[in-house]
Amino acid sequence: MNLSVQTRAVTEDEADLRLDRWFRRHFPGVTQGAIQKLCRTGQVRIDGRRADAGTRLAPGQAVRVPPLLPAAEPPPVVHVFNPDIARELERMVLYRDDTLIVLNKPHGLAVQGGPGIVRHLDGMLDGLRTGSEHRPRLVHRLDRDTSGVLVLARTPGTAAKLAAAFRGRDVQKTYWAVVAGRPVPVEGRIDMPLLRYTGPRGERSVPATRDDKEGLRAVTDYRTLDNAGQKLAWLDLSPITGRTHQLRVHSVAIRAPIVGDVKYHEPDQNGAGSALVEGLSDKLHLHARTLDLPHPMGGRLVVEAELPPHMRESFKTLGFHAGPAQAPYRR
């Protein structure tokens, strides 16, 4: 057993990797439960600060590794091409060139694996190799129940460039949401720091006080595009920062929780997490509509994604009129 504390630097090809996945890459014998316990007790730190298992890493960061059992050799990963999965993925493709692929991720498909998650996008990506020596890589993520634009890098170099763009806030993201309530004012900026918390509903992001050293600044611009009386509204949400569940928590903060959000709605907030919103699906109504990002080969790429079926039905029911997604373009 190694009884000494180690410090390891995050490499370029580990950009945007979750901390728990980083641990399993370097120490495959360590369980997920052990990693979470080490994080909860403060034994694992990034650049001297406490971190949770889902923290995203950046190149050059120093990870404090407490004494661990020696790493075992990981079992070989065998990737098998599945034509059915390949066809499913092809239906999601919005844009593709030699450097990247953009998908319209459906509601309900997890981006990465985790406890109880067997089927996820990361495990399907061999279906998008199309003869390339490199397997497409995730450079950002969406929640399982959030649909919309998701970017994949086709080479390690592209992955590093795109991860840096997301970290450096050089990517402009626009989400559409149907919310229970009508925000007052109808547009504005939410500047509310967040921190991760483990409670009865599992791991959550919660508002932090401004003097809480563990809280991370979170900023969202919002705009009301339409409304159905005072009960429901269609919001355009632009996250300036990229904290976990930021849009969902910020929507609750302005008393307009996202319809179908059973994790974050509050009991007195308009029935957003239940079937009380008559005639609407109880699925999460949050969609990554547009992504405007620097293209690795120069210029910028703008991609829009059509609404998922349950949100299209809700828009029809509520009388919200959304035009078709424009074709991807470089500028």
N, C-alpha and C positions, 0 to 999 in steps of 0.2 A: 504493500500500500504506500502511496506517495503521501508523506506527512507534511510536505511543505506547500506554502501558498505560491501559486504561479500567477504571472501576468502575461497575457497573450494579446498581440495586436491583431485587429481585424484586417484582413487583406482585401484587395480590390474586388476579387471575385466573390467575396462574401457580403458585398454591399446589399443592404436592405434585407438581409437574412434575419429571421426571428432569433432571439437569444436562445430559446430552447432547441431550435434546430441547429444552431451553431454548436451547442453542447453535444448534441447527439452525433454531429459530424466528427467532432474531435474526441469524444468520450462515449462511444456507442453503448458501453455497458451501463451507463447511468440512466435510470428510469425517468419518465416525465414527472412522476410524483416527487422524486428526489430533487430534480431541478427546481420545481415550484417551491419546495420547502427551503432550499438554499436561498432562493430569491426572497421569500417571505421573511426569513431570519436575517437578511442583510449580508449574508456571506458572499454573495455574488454582487459585484459592483461594476459599473461601466464608467470609466474616467473618474472613479472615486465616488460615484453616486449610486444609490440603490436603484434597482431595475427589476421589472417583472419579467416573467418568462416570454411574454409577447413583444417585448421591446425590439424595435428594428435597429439593426447595427449599421454603422457607417465606417468606411475604410479609415484606418489609423486609430480608431478608438481602442482603449486598453481595457480588456476584460479581466477582472480579478477572479481567479479560479481557486476555490478552496481545496483542501486535501480531498482527493477522490481515489477510487479504486483505479488500478491501471486500465487503460483503454483496451478493449478487446478488438480483434480484427472484425470489421463489419462484414456481414454476409454479402456476397456479390449480388448486385442488382441486375435482374434480367428483365429487359424491356421487350415485350411482345407486341408486334403490330396487330391491332384489332381493326379490321375494316369498318365495322359498325361504329366504333368510337371515332374513327377518322371522318366518316360521313357526318356524324353528329357535330363534330368540331367545325367542319367545313360550312355547315349551315350557320354557324356563329360568326364567321369571318366577315368583317366590314372592310378591311384594307390589308394588303400584304405587299411587301417589297423585299429586297435582299437583306434588309437589316432588321425589320420588325413586322409583327402581325398585330392587328387590332381586332378584338372580338366584341360581340354584344353578348355578355354573359347573362344567361337566364336566371330568373329568380329561383332560389332553392338549391343551386349548385355551389357547393363550397369551393373556395379557391385553393385551400390547402387542407391537409389532413389534420387530425387532432383526436382527442378522446371521443369515441363513438362515431367518428366520421370515416366511412370506408370508401365512399366514392367522392372524388374531388378532382378539380381541374388539373392540378399539378401532376396527378397520377395518370392523366390522359394525354399529356402533351407530345408523346411520341407519335401520336396520330397527325401531328402538324410538321413533322420533320421534312416531308416531301423531298427526300433524297439528300438532305443536308447532313454533314457530319456532326452538327451541333443540335442538341435538343433545345427547343425554345425554352426561355427562362422567364419566370415572373419577375417584374420589376416594381410592382405595387399590388394592391389587393382591394377587393370589395368584400363586404360582409356577405355571408351565404344568401341572405334574403334580399340583398340589394342587387338590382339588375343593371346592365348597361356597359359602357365603354371600359374595356380592359386591355392593356398593352402588354405584349410579350416581346422580348428581345430574341433575335435569331442567332446572335453570336455573343461570346463573352465580352468583347469590346463594346458592343452596343449596350449590353446590360449595364456595364459600368457607367456609360454616358447617360443613359436614361435614369438610372438610380440617382446619379448626381443631380440631374435636372429636377427630379421629384424632391430630393432633400433640399435643394437650393430654392425651392418655390418658383421655379421657372416654368411650371406647368399650370395652366388655367383650367379649372374644373367647374363644370356647371351640373348641378343635380336638379331634378324635378321631384317634388313631393306633393302628395295630397295630405292635408293636415286637418285635424278636428279643431275648429275654431278659426277666428280671423285675427291675425296679429294686429296689434295696435302699438306703434304706428304700422302702416301697411308695408313699409320698407325701412331698412336700417342696417346697423352692424351690431352683432353680438360679440362682445369681448369678454369671455368668461373662461378663466383657467380651469383645467380639468386634472384629475388624478385618478389612478386605478384603485379599485376597492373590491374586496371580496366579501360578499354578504349573502343573504338568503337567496338572492336571485343569481348567485354565481359571480364571476368577475364582471365588473361594470366600471364605466367611467362616471365620475360624479363631480359636481362643481367643487372647486377648491377656493379657499379664501386667498386673497391676493398676497398675503404674507406667508402662505404655506410654501415651504421650500421644496416640497415634493410636487407641487402643482406645476403644470406646463401650460403656457399661454395658448389659448385656442380662440380663433377669430373666424367668424362667418358673416358674410354679407347676404342679406335676403331681400326678396322683392315679391310682392303678391301680384301674380299674373291674372288671376280671376278668382271669383268666389261664388259660392252657392248660398246666398243669404249670409247669416252670421255663423252658420254651423260648420261649413267646410270651405277650404280654400286651396288653391293651387299655387305653390311657392316655387320660386327659382332660388336655389341655394348655391352660394359660391364660397367654398371653404378657402380661407387664406392660409391657414395652417392645416396640418393633416393628422389630428389626434384620433385615436380609436373611438368610434361611435360619436364623433364630434357633432355631426348634424342632428343625430337623434337626441342627444342631450340638450343641445342648444334650442331645438324646436320645443322641447318641454319647457325650457326656461322662459320662452316668450308665450307660454300657455297655448301653444298650437302643436300638440304632439302629432307625430306622423301616424296616419291611419294604419292599423295592423301592427303597431310596435308594442308587443306584449311585454317586452323587457324593460322599457323605459317610461311608458305612460303612467300617470298617476291616477288613482281611483276617482278623483274629482275633476279630471280633465277631459270631459266631453266624450267619454267612452271610446277613445281612440284605439284601445287595445282589445276591444270586444266587438261583438256583433251588433252593438247598439246603433251603429251607423247603418241604417236600413238600406238594403239593396246593394251594398258594396262588399267586395271580397274582404276577408279578414287577413289577407296576405299583406306584408309590408309594402306600403306605397312609396318607395324611394328608388329612384332611377338615375344612374349616371348618364346624363343626356349628351354632354359635349366634353371633349378633351382637346385642348389646344396646347401642343407641346413642341419643343425644339426638335427638329428631325436630325438624327445623327449625321446625315450627309449634308446638312445645311438647310436654312430656311425653317419654316414651321409647318407642322401637319395639324389639320383640324378635322376631327371625326365626330359625327353625331350618331346616336343609336336610337332606333325606334323603341317605343314603349313596349313593355311586356304585355301579354294578353290581359291579365287582370287589371292593369292600369288603363289599358285602352277601353275596357268595358266600363270602368269607373268614370273615365272622362266622358264617355257617351251618356251615361246615366246622369251625370251632373251638368251636362251641357258645356263642358270645357272643350275648346277647339284648338287642338295642337296640329300645326302643319307637319307634313312628312319630314323626316330627317334628310338633311341635304347630303349630297354625295361627298365623300372625303376629298380634301384638296390640300395641296401644298402651296405655301405663300412665302 
